[in-house]
Amino acid sequence: MPDATAADHIDRLDPLAFRELRRANVQRCRGSYHDPHDWSPSDWATAMAGELGEVCDLIKRERRGEAVSLHAVGAELADLVTYADLLAHRMGIDLGAAIREKFDVVSHRVGSSVRLGEVG
């Protein structure tokens, strides 16, 4: 899978804010399936594990020399993030804030100046 192609594709897209994802994700879940709180955190985690398994299977196939489309990998990663957001919602976690904080903690730990939550 050529990395430059994936990066070029991502650079052409409008950024998606976690707040926008959360609003649409909860609305769709409630309207088309069930209230996100009807599932336990374990249910959402299991759904995430299933999507991660699908991503891993595609990567395994690619490693074996099969043609795997970036679109297919992206679609499964999108499912994984969607479920992660619903799990975070179910548990009362702001996923965007959690990612920002954790990213900066790791950057500090590894001596990187790259930060999401602070200048530097």
ABEGO torsion letter per residue (X at the ends): XBAAAAAAAAAABBBBBAAAAAAAAAAAAAAABBBAAABBAAAAAAAAAAAAAAAAAAAAAAAAGBBBBAAAAAAAAAAAAAAAAAAAAAAGBBAAAAAAAAAAAAAAAAGBABBAABBX
